[in-house]
Amino acid sequence: MLHEAISDTFFIWRKEAGRTVRDQGALIFFILVPLFYPLLYAFIYTEETVREVPAVVVDDANTAMSREFVRRVDATPDVKVVGRTSNMEEAKERMRRAEVYGVIRIPEDFSRTVNRGEQAHVSLYCDMSGLLYYKALLLACTEVSLEMNAELQVERLGSTTVREGEVATAPLRYQDVALFNPTNGFASFLIPAVLMLVLQQTLLLGVGMMNGTARERGTFHTQLISGQGRGTVRLVLGKALCYFMVYALVGIWVLAVVPRLFHLVQIPQATDLLAFMVPYLLACIFFAMTCSILVFQRETCMPIFVFMSLPMLFISGISWPGVAVPPFWEYVSWLLPSTFGINGFVRINTMGALLEDVAFEYVGLWVQAVVYFLTACATYYYLINESRKKSETLN
């Protein structure tokens, strides 16, 4: 009986492999998208950080102090002052034409206010269509203002030594160390999460498209091996084995080769990462097979699953702080393999965690794999009966 079950499972695996090779849409989602999409996404953010963001200055003060402020901002690696305008309307027009991404406005009483010992203000206007532009402009202006504040404070202290000036302006010295992302880059921060999400989403689309085709044609029941007790479970296991073997190779490319090509941070223990990826792939496969019950036609998977990518990324707690995710959406995120997969992978691959350090995510993925295996069996049982009834009606 066991030998028969194994033989049937591998027979279904071979049939599914042939069906996958003949389905061009499935090949696109299983092979081409995982092959090229990570390259495209990583290439877009290969520079990691934004430098020399163009900005324009409206200097109503036009004093030595205001010009020094502008000169120092321009000297930072983050901002490039490309011009000066006489009024805000002209600056707004240049921003509207996307010639600049920020406007630095220095008020007319800037120097007088500082010389009176009062607090002066410099206004910064940013194009918020790109948060990295805002970050670069804000950091540059903040660092320059802090530097000039320290110099003004030392100057007003009177005759002091250099050491006394340092203590007066910075009684507590600190050092900023960016752990696991030394460049503070966007790619090292987000790309690992996107790579894990690519595996889940391409499985959802590929499996959904293949099942949608069989459901549309009413041929789902013909994939079974005839005979009592040789049905749904073996069909699910045979198909899952096919998908797992494909994605074992795809996973090596997406999670090991692509980060190395773009010099992203990678400090994993290979055995721990391999052990973590097994339940993740199984959970994604059975999750995709379960969700295929929502696909009634071949094209239905596109509007159903594609738009879910961004919400899945946000509620995973990577691109948006996990502590800021509302409790309801946090519970919803636990239904998705990507949530446990992304958090566990980032900790193992980027932060050097061991398998025991991600025990919560690891156990969560195994629980999902088991639960979604059962729901996949129930889904396929329903689809088989639906297909059989549709075939009998047509005949």
N, C-alpha and C positions, 0 to 999 in steps of 0.2 A: 504493500500500500504506500509506504514512504517512497520507495523507488518510483512508483507510478506518479506520485504527486510531484517529485522532483523533475521527472521526465516531462510531465505536462507543463510545469512552470518554465522550463527552458525552451520548450516548444513555443509557448506563447511569447517568450522573450525574443526568439528568432523571428517570429511573425511580426512582432511590434517593431523590431529593428528594421525589417524590410519595409513596413508601412511608413516608418519615419523617413527612411531614405527616399522613398517615392513621393513624399509630401513636401513640396518646395516651401510652403509656408512654415511648416514645422522646422525644416532645416534652417530657415532664416532665424527663427527664434532660438533654436537649440545651439546653432553653430555661429552664424554670421554676427548676430547681435552681441553675444558674449565675447566674440573675437574682436570686433571693431569698436563697439560702444565704450568699453573701458579705456581704450587707447584715445578715443576722441575726447572723452571727459577729462582724462588725466592730462592730455596735451593742452587743453584750454587753460588749465590752472597750473601748468608746469612752472611758471615763474614764481609761484607760491605767494608772493606779496606784490602790492601795487606800488610803483615808484614814479616819481616825477609827475604827480597829478597836476594838470594845468589849472591855475587859479588866476583871478584878476583882482587887483587892489583898488579900492576907493579910499584914497588918503585925503580926508578933508582937513587934517591938521597940517600936513606938509612941513614937518619940523625934523630936526636932526634925529630926535628920539623915535619918531614914527618911521622915518626912513630906515633907521637901524633895525627896528622890529621887522620890517618887510625884508630887509637884506638877510637877516638871520633865518627867517622862514624860508626864503628862497634857497638858502645854503643847505637846508636839510635834504636828505635823500628822498623824502616822501613828496615834496611839493616843488613845483616849478612855477614861479610867477611869470606869466607870459605877457603881462601888460598892466597898464593903469588907466582908469577911466575917471572922468570928472564927476560922474553922478551915478546913482544906483540904477536908473533906467537903462543906461547904456550897458552896465554890467549884467542886468537881467537879460537883455537882448542877446548878449554873447553866451550866456548860459543856456538860453532857449535854443540857440543854434548849435549847442553842444560843442562850442569852441573851448569852453572851460567847464569845470565841475565844481567850482567853489568861488565865493566872493568874500574877500577880507575887507571889512570896512572899519576904518579908524576914525573916530569922531573928531570934530574940530577942536574940542577942549582937551584932547588926550594929554599933551605935554603939560599944559597949565594945571590940570588936575593932579598929575603925578608930582609936579614940583610943589604943590600945596600940601603934599603929604596925604592926599586922598586917593581913593581907589578909582582907577580908570577902567574903562571897558572897551574891548575890541569885539566887534560882532563878526561871526562867521556864518555864512550861508552856503549850504551844500546841496548838491544834486543827490537826492536820496534814492535814485533809481539803482545806484550801486553802493552798497554799504561799505565796501572796501575803500571807495573814494572818501566817504565821510570819515572813516577811521584814520586814513592817512592825513587828511587835512586837520582833523581835530588833534591828533597826537603832535603834529608839527607845531601848531599854534600853542598848544599847552606847554610843550617842552620849552619853547622860546620864551613864553611869558614867565615860566618858573625860573629860567636862567636869568632873565633881566630883573625879576623880583629880588633874587639873591644878591645881584650886583648893587641894586639900589639900597638894599638893606645894609650891606657892608659899608657903602658910601656914607650913609646917615649915622653909622655908629661912631664916626670920627676916626681918629688915629688908632688903628688896631693892627696887630700882626696878621699875617696870612692865616695862621692857625686859629686865632681868635675869630676871624671872619668866617672860617669854615664851620667852627663850632656854633657860632651864632645863627648861621643860615641853615645848617643841617645838623642839629644836635643828635639826631638818630640817623645813622647811615644805613642804607639798605642796598641789597643787591637783588636784581630781578633775574631769576633763572626760569626759563621756559622748559618745563619737564616734558620729555617725549615729543616735543615739537620745537626744536631749537630756533627755527627760523620764524616762528609764529605764522607759519604759512597756511593758506587756505586748503591747499591740496593735501597736506599731511593730516589736516583736521577732518576733512569731509570725504576724501576719495575712498578710504577703507570702508566707510559705511555704505557708500554708493555701490562699491564692488559686491558687497554681500547682498544688497537689495537687487542687483542685476540678476543674480542667480535665482532668487525667488520669483521675480517678475517674469523672466523669460520662461521659467517652468510653467507659471500660470498661463501665459499666452500660448506656449507651444502645446501643452496638454489640453488646454481649453479649445484650441483650434482643431486638434485631431478628434477630440470627442464630439465637438460641435458638428464636424463633417459626418461622423458615423451616425449621430443622432438625426441630422437633417436627412440622411439617406435611408434611415431605418435599418442599418446594418450592424448595430451594436451587438445583437445577440449572435451574429454569425462568427464573432471572435472567440466564442466559447468552444471548448472541446466537448464533443457530445458525450453523454453518459451521466448517470446519477452521481452526485457528490463530487463532480469534477468541474465546478463552475466558478463562482464569483471570486473566492479567495485566491485560487490559482491564477485567475485572470489579473487580479490586482497585483499579486506578487510578481508575475511574469512581466507585466508592463513596468512596474516599479524597478525591477532589476535592469531593464533596458535603459530607463531614464538615469538610474544611478550610475551605470557604467559610462554613459555619455558625459554626465556632469562631474564624474570623478576626474576626467581629463580636462573638462572645461574649468573646473575649480582650480586646478593647478595653474592653468594659464591666467585666470582672472586674479587669483589671490597670491600667487607666488611670482609669476613672471612679470606681470604688468607693474606692480609696485617696484620691482627691481629695475625695470627699464627706466622709470622716472625718478629713481633714487629716493623713494619714500621711506620713512622710518620702518624698519623691520627687525625686531629682536625676539622672534618667537622660539620656543622649544618645538622642534619639528614634530616630535611624537605627540605633544600636547595639542598642537594645532590640528594634526591629523585626527586624533581622537575626538576633538570637538567638532570637526567638519562632518563626521559620519552621521551623528543624529541630526545635524542641521540639514543636510541634504535629504535624509529620509523624511524629516518633518515637512520640508518644502515640497517634496514629491507627493506625499499623501495629502498635504494641504491643497495642492493644485488639483489632484484627482477628485478631492471632495468638492472643491469650488466649481468643477466642470459641470455640476448639476445646474448651474445658472446659465450655461451656454446652450442655446437652442439651435443656433446656426453657426456656421463657420466664422463669420465676421463678428459675431456677438461678443467675443472675448475682448476685442479691442476697446469698445466704449466701456466695458465693465471693469477691466483690470488696469488699463493704462493710467487712468486718472488717479488711481489709488496710490501711485508711487510716492508722490510728494507727501500726502497725509501719513503714509507709513513711515517715511523718513523723519517727519517732525515728531510723531508720537513715540518714536523709538528712544528719544531722550538724548540723541547725539547732536543734531543740528539745532535743536531747541532744548534748553535745560530740562532734565527730567523732573526736577523739583517744581518746575513751573507748569507741568502738564496736569490738567484737571484730573481728579481721581477717576471719573467715569472713563476718560480716554486712556488713562493708565491701565485700567482693567481691560479695555478693548485691545490695547496693544499686546497684552499677554496672550491673546488668541493668535497672534501673528508670529510665525517662526523668525521673521526678520528682526523683531525686537530683541529676543534673546541672542540671536545670531550676531547681530551688529555689535551689541554691547560686549559679548564674550570675545568676539574676534578682535575688536579694537584693544581690549585689555591684553589679550595674548600676543597679538602681532605687534602692536605699537608700544605697549607698556611693559612687556616682558612678564606678564602674569603666568602662573602655572595653572594646571587644570583644576587643582583644589581651590585656587583663588576665584574661579568662575563657576563654583559648584552650583549656585542657584540657576545660572543660565544653562549649564550643562544638563542638570536634572530636568529643568523646564523643557528643553528640547526633546529629551527622551519621552517625557510625558506627552508632549504634543505628537511625537512620532507614533506612539501607541494609540492615542485617541483618534488621530486623523487616519490611521490605518483602519480602525473600526468604522469610522464615518465614510471612508472611501469604499469599503466593502458594501456598506449600506447604500451608498450612492450608485455604485455599479450594479447592484442587485435591482435597484429601481430602474436604471437606464436599460438594463437587459430586458426586463419585463415590458417596459414601455416600447422598446424596439420590436419585441416579439409580437405584441398586440398590433403595432402599426403594420408589420409585415403581413399578419393574418388578415387585417382589414383590407389591405391592398390586393391580396390574393383572393 
